[in-house]
């Protein structure tokens, strides 16, 4: 069992080079984050960019990469990996 401090350090490990699949398979809370960003992208990110890095997703859909990474990290602060 991981405590909150360990979980926070894991979430802070989310980096722009990670794929959408890597993130959602480790942090289920990330699915909700991507769903919130779908409207900005104009399509389902998890459906159409699952194997893309966050950097590529941000470039492809003209998204704010820093804000996306921060949103993912914030969501993960309140969730356990794989939960």
Biopython code that builds the backbone (N, CA, C, O; Angstrom):
import numpy as np
from Bio.PDB.StructureBuilder import StructureBuilder

atoms = [
    (1, "UNK", "N", (0.846, -1.178, 0.000)),
    (1, "UNK", "CA", (0.000, 0.000, 0.000)),
    (1, "UNK", "C", (0.892, 1.241, 0.000)),
    (1, "UNK", "O", (1.840, 1.330, 0.780)),
    (2, "UNK", "N", (0.589, 2.177, -0.860)),
    (2, "UNK", "CA", (1.375, 3.404, -0.913)),
    (2, "UNK", "C", (0.685, 4.494, -0.119)),
    (2, "UNK", "O", (-0.541, 4.607, -0.128)),
    (3, "UNK", "N", (1.485, 5.297, 0.570)),
    (3, "UNK", "CA", (0.886, 6.431, 1.273)),
    (3, "UNK", "C", (0.812, 7.620, 0.329)),
    (3, "UNK", "O", (1.318, 7.561, -0.791)),
    (4, "UNK", "N", (0.180, 8.704, 0.782)),
    (4, "UNK", "CA", (-0.041, 9.872, -0.086)),
    (4, "UNK", "C", (1.265, 10.471, -0.594)),
    (4, "UNK", "O", (1.328, 10.911, -1.742)),
    (5, "UNK", "N", (2.316, 10.500, 0.238)),
    (5, "UNK", "CA", (3.583, 11.090, -0.207)),
    (5, "UNK", "C", (4.214, 10.254, -1.315)),
    (5, "UNK", "O", (4.783, 10.801, -2.259)),
    (6, "UNK", "N", (4.115, 8.926, -1.203)),
    (6, "UNK", "CA", (4.643, 8.078, -2.269)),
    (6, "UNK", "C", (3.823, 8.268, -3.532)),
    (6, "UNK", "O", (4.374, 8.333, -4.632)),
    (7, "UNK", "N", (2.516, 8.355, -3.379)),
    (7, "UNK", "CA", (1.624, 8.533, -4.516)),
    (7, "UNK", "C", (1.919, 9.858, -5.215)),
    (7, "UNK", "O", (1.961, 9.907, -6.445)),
    (8, "UNK", "N", (2.121, 10.919, -4.459)),
    (8, "UNK", "CA", (2.419, 12.230, -5.042)),
    (8, "UNK", "C", (3.714, 12.191, -5.834)),
    (8, "UNK", "O", (3.809, 12.805, -6.896)),
    (9, "UNK", "N", (4.709, 11.478, -5.332)),
    (9, "UNK", "CA", (5.970, 11.411, -6.065)),
    (9, "UNK", "C", (5.810, 10.600, -7.345)),
    (9, "UNK", "O", (6.477, 10.873, -8.343)),
    (10, "UNK", "N", (4.920, 9.594, -7.318)),
    (10, "UNK", "CA", (4.661, 8.831, -8.535)),
    (10, "UNK", "C", (3.969, 9.703, -9.570)),
    (10, "UNK", "O", (4.328, 9.687, -10.747)),
    (11, "UNK", "N", (2.979, 10.462, -9.129)),
    (11, "UNK", "CA", (2.248, 11.332, -10.037)),
    (11, "UNK", "C", (3.154, 12.404, -10.607)),
    (11, "UNK", "O", (3.048, 12.747, -11.785)),
    (12, "UNK", "N", (4.040, 12.934, -9.788)),
    (12, "UNK", "CA", (4.940, 13.964, -10.301)),
    (12, "UNK", "C", (5.872, 13.384, -11.356)),
    (12, "UNK", "O", (6.561, 14.120, -12.062)),
    (13, "UNK", "N", (5.886, 12.052, -11.455)),
    (13, "UNK", "CA", (6.703, 11.392, -12.471)),
    (13, "UNK", "C", (6.043, 11.436, -13.851)),
    (13, "UNK", "O", (6.654, 11.033, -14.840)),
    (14, "UNK", "N", (4.801, 11.922, -13.926)),
    (14, "UNK", "CA", (4.163, 12.071, -15.234)),
    (14, "UNK", "C", (4.932, 13.133, -16.009)),
    (14, "UNK", "O", (5.063, 14.279, -15.579)),
    (15, "UNK", "N", (5.429, 12.718, -17.150)),
    (15, "UNK", "CA", (6.266, 13.579, -17.977)),
    (15, "UNK", "C", (5.694, 13.685, -19.383)),
    (15, "UNK", "O", (4.957, 12.799, -19.816)),
    (16, "UNK", "N", (6.019, 14.751, -20.098)),
    (16, "UNK", "CA", (5.504, 14.952, -21.453)),
    (16, "UNK", "C", (5.828, 13.825, -22.436)),
    (16, "UNK", "O", (5.114, 13.650, -23.423)),
    (17, "UNK", "N", (6.872, 13.073, -22.189)),
    (17, "UNK", "CA", (7.241, 11.988, -23.095)),
    (17, "UNK", "C", (6.460, 10.701, -22.889)),
    (17, "UNK", "O", (6.575, 9.766, -23.681)),
    (18, "UNK", "N", (5.670, 10.650, -21.831)),
    (18, "UNK", "CA", (4.876, 9.444, -21.548)),
    (18, "UNK", "C", (3.687, 9.370, -22.497)),
    (18, "UNK", "O", (3.146, 10.395, -22.914)),
    (19, "UNK", "N", (3.285, 8.140, -22.834)),
    (19, "UNK", "CA", (2.116, 7.974, -23.695)),
    (19, "UNK", "C", (0.832, 8.046, -22.881)),
    (19, "UNK", "O", (0.827, 7.848, -21.666)),
    (20, "UNK", "N", (-0.238, 8.332, -23.577)),
    (20, "UNK", "CA", (-1.559, 8.351, -22.950)),
    (20, "UNK", "C", (-1.824, 6.987, -22.321)),
    (20, "UNK", "O", (-2.336, 6.912, -21.204)),
    (21, "UNK", "N", (-1.485, 5.910, -23.022)),
    (21, "UNK", "CA", (-1.682, 4.548, -22.502)),
    (21, "UNK", "C", (-0.919, 4.326, -21.209)),
    (21, "UNK", "O", (-1.475, 3.789, -20.251)),
    (22, "UNK", "N", (0.341, 4.726, -21.163)),
    (22, "UNK", "CA", (1.139, 4.573, -19.942)),
    (22, "UNK", "C", (0.456, 5.239, -18.757)),
    (22, "UNK", "O", (0.427, 4.694, -17.654)),
    (23, "UNK", "N", (-0.088, 6.413, -18.996)),
    (23, "UNK", "CA", (-0.682, 7.201, -17.916)),
    (23, "UNK", "C", (-2.011, 6.609, -17.469)),
    (23, "UNK", "O", (-2.220, 6.415, -16.272)),
    (24, "UNK", "N", (-2.909, 6.320, -18.396)),
    (24, "UNK", "CA", (-4.230, 5.813, -17.992)),
    (24, "UNK", "C", (-4.155, 4.397, -17.440)),
    (24, "UNK", "O", (-4.991, 4.005, -16.627)),
    (25, "UNK", "N", (-3.169, 3.631, -17.870)),
    (25, "UNK", "CA", (-3.060, 2.270, -17.331)),
    (25, "UNK", "C", (-2.499, 2.268, -15.912)),
    (25, "UNK", "O", (-2.711, 1.313, -15.165)),
    (26, "UNK", "N", (-1.790, 3.320, -15.536)),
    (26, "UNK", "CA", (-1.239, 3.432, -14.188)),
    (26, "UNK", "C", (-2.153, 4.222, -13.267)),
    (26, "UNK", "O", (-2.285, 3.886, -12.090)),
    (27, "UNK", "N", (-2.781, 5.260, -13.784)),
    (27, "UNK", "CA", (-3.619, 6.151, -12.976)),
    (27, "UNK", "C", (-5.008, 6.247, -13.600)),
    (27, "UNK", "O", (-5.214, 6.998, -14.553)),
    (28, "UNK", "N", (-5.946, 5.496, -13.067)),
    (28, "UNK", "CA", (-7.295, 5.495, -13.648)),
    (28, "UNK", "C", (-7.943, 6.878, -13.608)),
    (28, "UNK", "O", (-8.780, 7.190, -14.456)),
    (29, "UNK", "N", (-7.567, 7.708, -12.637)),
    (29, "UNK", "CA", (-8.118, 9.070, -12.554)),
    (29, "UNK", "C", (-7.763, 9.884, -13.789)),
    (29, "UNK", "O", (-8.438, 10.867, -14.094)),
    (30, "UNK", "N", (-6.724, 9.495, -14.496)),
    (30, "UNK", "CA", (-6.301, 10.219, -15.692)),
    (30, "UNK", "C", (-7.341, 10.134, -16.798)),
    (30, "UNK", "O", (-7.422, 11.033, -17.635)),
    (31, "UNK", "N", (-8.139, 9.070, -16.820)),
    (31, "UNK", "CA", (-9.181, 8.946, -17.845)),
    (31, "UNK", "C", (-10.143, 10.120, -17.781)),
    (31, "UNK", "O", (-10.545, 10.659, -18.812)),
    (32, "UNK", "N", (-10.510, 10.514, -16.573)),
    (32, "UNK", "CA", (-11.426, 11.657, -16.413)),
    (32, "UNK", "C", (-10.774, 12.956, -16.883)),
    (32, "UNK", "O", (-11.438, 13.819, -17.456)),
    (33, "UNK", "N", (-9.479, 13.089, -16.638)),
    (33, "UNK", "CA", (-8.759, 14.288, -17.098)),
    (33, "UNK", "C", (-8.788, 14.345, -18.621)),
    (33, "UNK", "O", (-9.097, 15.385, -19.204)),
    (34, "UNK", "N", (-8.468, 13.238, -19.253)),
    (34, "UNK", "CA", (-8.478, 13.226, -20.717)),
    (34, "UNK", "C", (-9.878, 13.493, -21.255)),
    (34, "UNK", "O", (-10.025, 14.174, -22.270)),
    (35, "UNK", "N", (-10.910, 12.970, -20.595)),
    (35, "UNK", "CA", (-12.285, 13.246, -21.033)),
    (35, "UNK", "C", (-12.582, 14.741, -20.969)),
    (35, "UNK", "O", (-13.259, 15.279, -21.846)),
    (36, "UNK", "N", (-12.079, 15.415, -19.933)),
    (36, "UNK", "CA", (-12.291, 16.870, -19.827)),
    (36, "UNK", "C", (-11.562, 17.625, -20.932)),
    (36, "UNK", "O", (-12.012, 18.689, -21.357)),
    (37, "UNK", "N", (-10.454, 17.089, -21.393)),
    (37, "UNK", "CA", (-9.666, 17.746, -22.444)),
    (37, "UNK", "C", (-10.156, 17.384, -23.850)),
    (37, "UNK", "O", (-9.736, 18.003, -24.827)),
    (38, "UNK", "N", (-11.035, 16.391, -23.958)),
    (38, "UNK", "CA", (-11.532, 15.972, -25.272)),
    (38, "UNK", "C", (-12.187, 17.113, -26.038)),
    (38, "UNK", "O", (-12.002, 17.240, -27.248)),
    (39, "UNK", "N", (-12.958, 17.950, -25.331)),
    (39, "UNK", "CA", (-13.661, 19.029, -26.041)),
    (39, "UNK", "C", (-12.668, 20.009, -26.662)),
    (39, "UNK", "O", (-12.929, 20.571, -27.726)),
    (40, "UNK", "N", (-11.537, 20.212, -26.002)),
    (40, "UNK", "CA", (-10.517, 21.108, -26.572)),
    (40, "UNK", "C", (-9.861, 20.476, -27.788)),
    (40, "UNK", "O", (-9.518, 21.151, -28.758)),
    (41, "UNK", "N", (-9.694, 19.153, -27.709)),
    (41, "UNK", "CA", (-9.064, 18.432, -28.815)),
    (41, "UNK", "C", (-10.027, 18.256, -29.988)),
    (41, "UNK", "O", (-9.597, 18.141, -31.136)),
    (42, "UNK", "N", (-11.313, 18.237, -29.705)),
    (42, "UNK", "CA", (-12.295, 18.040, -30.761)),
    (42, "UNK", "C", (-12.600, 16.581, -31.040)),
    (42, "UNK", "O", (-13.372, 16.263, -31.944)),
    (43, "UNK", "N", (-11.995, 15.696, -30.266)),
    (43, "UNK", "CA", (-12.263, 14.267, -30.381)),
    (43, "UNK", "C", (-11.738, 13.560, -29.133)),
    (43, "UNK", "O", (-11.052, 14.161, -28.306)),
    (44, "UNK", "N", (-12.065, 12.294, -29.013)),
    (44, "UNK", "CA", (-11.644, 11.500, -27.858)),
    (44, "UNK", "C", (-10.135, 11.238, -27.911)),
    (44, "UNK", "O", (-9.651, 10.544, -28.805)),
    (45, "UNK", "N", (-9.407, 11.793, -26.958)),
    (45, "UNK", "CA", (-7.949, 11.620, -26.917)),
    (45, "UNK", "C", (-7.583, 10.160, -26.682)),
    (45, "UNK", "O", (-6.706, 9.620, -27.356)),
    (46, "UNK", "N", (-8.257, 9.519, -25.722)),
    (46, "UNK", "CA", (-7.938, 8.114, -25.424)),
    (46, "UNK", "C", (-8.275, 7.195, -26.596)),
    (46, "UNK", "O", (-7.628, 6.165, -26.782)),
    (47, "UNK", "N", (-9.276, 7.559, -27.380)),
    (47, "UNK", "CA", (-9.663, 6.749, -28.537)),
    (47, "UNK", "C", (-8.712, 6.923, -29.717)),
    (47, "UNK", "O", (-8.427, 5.969, -30.440)),
    (48, "UNK", "N", (-8.227, 8.144, -29.905)),
    (48, "UNK", "CA", (-7.491, 8.469, -31.130)),
    (48, "UNK", "C", (-6.007, 8.749, -30.951)),
    (48, "UNK", "O", (-5.279, 8.897, -31.933)),
    (49, "UNK", "N", (-5.552, 8.823, -29.699)),
    (49, "UNK", "CA", (-4.129, 9.123, -29.477)),
    (49, "UNK", "C", (-3.552, 8.290, -28.333)),
    (49, "UNK", "O", (-2.628, 8.727, -27.648)),
    (50, "UNK", "N", (-4.089, 7.112, -28.133)),
    (50, "UNK", "CA", (-3.700, 6.273, -26.998)),
    (50, "UNK", "C", (-2.202, 5.963, -26.975)),
    (50, "UNK", "O", (-1.606, 5.864, -25.902)),
    (51, "UNK", "N", (-1.608, 5.814, -28.121)),
    (51, "UNK", "CA", (-0.204, 5.428, -28.199)),
    (51, "UNK", "C", (0.732, 6.619, -28.425)),
    (51, "UNK", "O", (1.929, 6.448, -28.657)),
    (52, "UNK", "N", (0.174, 7.811, -28.354)),
    (52, "UNK", "CA", (0.950, 9.034, -28.552)),
    (52, "UNK", "C", (1.457, 9.572, -27.219)),
    (52, "UNK", "O", (0.834, 9.356, -26.179)),
    (53, "UNK", "N", (2.580, 10.267, -27.251)),
    (53, "UNK", "CA", (3.093, 10.932, -26.056)),
    (53, "UNK", "C", (2.259, 12.180, -25.783)),
    (53, "UNK", "O", (1.579, 12.691, -26.673)),
    (54, "UNK", "N", (2.318, 12.660, -24.551)),
    (54, "UNK", "CA", (1.616, 13.898, -24.220)),
    (54, "UNK", "C", (2.102, 15.045, -25.094)),
    (54, "UNK", "O", (1.314, 15.900, -25.499)),
    (55, "UNK", "N", (3.396, 15.064, -25.384)),
    (55, "UNK", "CA", (3.953, 16.105, -26.260)),
    (55, "UNK", "C", (3.281, 16.078, -27.631)),
    (55, "UNK", "O", (2.893, 17.114, -28.170)),
    (56, "UNK", "N", (3.155, 14.887, -28.174)),
    (56, "UNK", "CA", (2.541, 14.730, -29.490)),
    (56, "UNK", "C", (1.062, 15.100, -29.444)),
    (56, "UNK", "O", (0.552, 15.750, -30.356)),
    (57, "UNK", "N", (0.376, 14.684, -28.382)),
    (57, "UNK", "CA", (-1.043, 15.012, -28.218)),
    (57, "UNK", "C", (-1.220, 16.529, -28.175)),
    (57, "UNK", "O", (-2.092, 17.077, -28.851)),
    (58, "UNK", "N", (-0.399, 17.198, -27.387)),
    (58, "UNK", "CA", (-0.501, 18.654, -27.269)),
    (58, "UNK", "C", (-0.259, 19.328, -28.616)),
    (58, "UNK", "O", (-0.963, 20.269, -28.981)),
    (59, "UNK", "N", (0.719, 18.851, -29.337)),
    (59, "UNK", "CA", (1.021, 19.438, -30.648)),
    (59, "UNK", "C", (-0.091, 19.145, -31.658)),
    (59, "UNK", "O", (-0.528, 20.032, -32.391)),
    (60, "UNK", "N", (-0.540, 17.891, -31.684)),
    (60, "UNK", "CA", (-1.572, 17.466, -32.630)),
    (60, "UNK", "C", (-2.870, 18.241, -32.462)),
    (60, "UNK", "O", (-3.514, 18.614, -33.442)),
    (61, "UNK", "N", (-3.251, 18.483, -31.199)),
    (61, "UNK", "CA", (-4.536, 19.121, -30.918)),
    (61, "UNK", "C", (-4.400, 20.584, -30.475)),
    (61, "UNK", "O", (-5.378, 21.209, -30.066)),
    (62, "UNK", "N", (-3.190, 21.113, -30.560)),
    (62, "UNK", "CA", (-2.931, 22.502, -30.172)),
    (62, "UNK", "C", (-3.377, 22.776, -28.734)),
    (62, "UNK", "O", (-4.101, 23.734, -28.462)),
    (63, "UNK", "N", (-2.927, 21.911, -27.820)),
    (63, "UNK", "CA", (-3.260, 22.016, -26.400)),
    (63, "UNK", "C", (-2.080, 22.575, -25.616)),
    (63, "UNK", "O", (-0.936, 22.503, -26.064)),
    (64, "UNK", "N", (-2.359, 23.119, -24.468)),
    (64, "UNK", "CA", (-1.332, 23.630, -23.562)),
    (64, "UNK", "C", (-0.722, 22.440, -22.810)),
    (64, "UNK", "O", (-1.329, 21.903, -21.883)),
    (65, "UNK", "N", (0.476, 22.038, -23.219)),
    (65, "UNK", "CA", (1.132, 20.871, -22.651)),
    (65, "UNK", "C", (1.360, 21.016, -21.151)),
    (65, "UNK", "O", (1.107, 20.076, -20.397)),
    (66, "UNK", "N", (1.825, 22.160, -20.712)),
    (66, "UNK", "CA", (2.101, 22.380, -19.288)),
    (66, "UNK", "C", (0.813, 22.230, -18.470)),
    (66, "UNK", "O", (0.814, 21.597, -17.415)),
    (67, "UNK", "N", (-0.275, 22.811, -18.959)),
    (67, "UNK", "CA", (-1.556, 22.728, -18.250)),
    (67, "UNK", "C", (-2.082, 21.291, -18.232)),
    (67, "UNK", "O", (-2.631, 20.853, -17.221)),
    (68, "UNK", "N", (-1.925, 20.560, -19.320)),
    (68, "UNK", "CA", (-2.370, 19.166, -19.380)),
    (68, "UNK", "C", (-1.605, 18.307, -18.384)),
    (68, "UNK", "O", (-2.206, 17.539, -17.631)),
    (69, "UNK", "N", (-0.293, 18.433, -18.378)),
    (69, "UNK", "CA", (0.529, 17.659, -17.432)),
    (69, "UNK", "C", (0.146, 18.011, -16.001)),
    (69, "UNK", "O", (0.016, 17.121, -15.161)),
    (70, "UNK", "N", (-0.034, 19.282, -15.716)),
    (70, "UNK", "CA", (-0.403, 19.699, -14.357)),
    (70, "UNK", "C", (-1.769, 19.149, -13.965)),
    (70, "UNK", "O", (-1.960, 18.709, -12.832)),
    (71, "UNK", "N", (-2.708, 19.171, -14.885)),
    (71, "UNK", "CA", (-4.052, 18.634, -14.619)),
    (71, "UNK", "C", (-3.968, 17.141, -14.303)),
    (71, "UNK", "O", (-4.643, 16.663, -13.391)),
    (72, "UNK", "N", (-3.160, 16.415, -15.035)),
    (72, "UNK", "CA", (-2.975, 14.982, -14.778)),
    (72, "UNK", "C", (-2.336, 14.755, -13.416)),
    (72, "UNK", "O", (-2.760, 13.874, -12.668)),
    (73, "UNK", "N", (-1.332, 15.533, -13.097)),
    (73, "UNK", "CA", (-0.665, 15.404, -11.796)),
    (73, "UNK", "C", (-1.633, 15.733, -10.657)),
    (73, "UNK", "O", (-1.643, 15.041, -9.639)),
    (74, "UNK", "N", (-2.436, 16.770, -10.818)),
    (74, "UNK", "CA", (-3.397, 17.155, -9.784)),
    (74, "UNK", "C", (-4.424, 16.060, -9.556)),
    (74, "UNK", "O", (-4.786, 15.774, -8.414)),
    (75, "UNK", "N", (-4.893, 15.452, -10.624)),
    (75, "UNK", "CA", (-5.888, 14.372, -10.498)),
    (75, "UNK", "C", (-5.286, 13.189, -9.765)),
    (75, "UNK", "O", (-5.949, 12.548, -8.950)),
    (76, "UNK", "N", (-4.038, 12.905, -10.057)),
    (76, "UNK", "CA", (-3.375, 11.770, -9.448)),
    (76, "UNK", "C", (-3.070, 11.967, -7.967)),
    (76, "UNK", "O", (-2.927, 10.996, -7.225)),
    (77, "UNK", "N", (-2.970, 13.217, -7.539)),
    (77, "UNK", "CA", (-2.706, 13.481, -6.132)),
    (77, "UNK", "C", (-3.820, 12.956, -5.251)),
    (77, "UNK", "O", (-3.612, 12.706, -4.064)),
    (78, "UNK", "N", (-5.004, 12.786, -5.825)),
    (78, "UNK", "CA", (-6.164, 12.338, -5.060)),
    (78, "UNK", "C", (-6.548, 10.902, -5.345)),
    (78, "UNK", "O", (-7.601, 10.445, -4.902)),
    (79, "UNK", "N", (-5.709, 10.177, -6.082)),
    (79, "UNK", "CA", (-6.025, 8.805, -6.440)),
    (79, "UNK", "C", (-4.808, 7.906, -6.264)),
    (79, "UNK", "O", (-3.666, 8.361, -6.316)),
    (80, "UNK", "N", (-5.071, 6.652, -6.059)),
    (80, "UNK", "CA", (-4.001, 5.667, -5.949)),
    (80, "UNK", "C", (-3.699, 5.124, -7.333)),
    (80, "UNK", "O", (-4.601, 5.050, -8.167)),
    (81, "UNK", "N", (-2.451, 4.739, -7.605)),
    (81, "UNK", "CA", (-2.136, 4.138, -8.905)),
    (81, "UNK", "C", (-3.004, 2.916, -9.141)),
    (81, "UNK", "O", (-3.167, 2.073, -8.259)),
    (82, "UNK", "N", (-3.556, 2.831, -10.332)),
    (82, "UNK", "CA", (-4.367, 1.687, -10.704)),
    (82, "UNK", "C", (-5.729, 1.645, -10.047)),
    (82, "UNK", "O", (-6.501, 0.717, -10.288)),
    (83, "UNK", "N", (-6.038, 2.620, -9.230)),
    (83, "UNK", "CA", (-7.328, 2.605, -8.516)),
    (83, "UNK", "C", (-8.435, 3.156, -9.370)),
    (83, "UNK", "O", (-9.583, 3.217, -8.930)),
]
sb = StructureBuilder()
sb.init_structure("model")
sb.init_model(0)
sb.init_chain("A")
sb.init_seg("    ")
for serial, (resi, resn, name, xyz) in enumerate(atoms, 1):
    if name == "N":
        sb.init_residue(resn, " ", resi, " ")
    sb.init_atom(name, np.array(xyz, "f"), 0.0, 1.0, " ", f" {name:<3s}", serial, name[0])
structure = sb.get_structure()
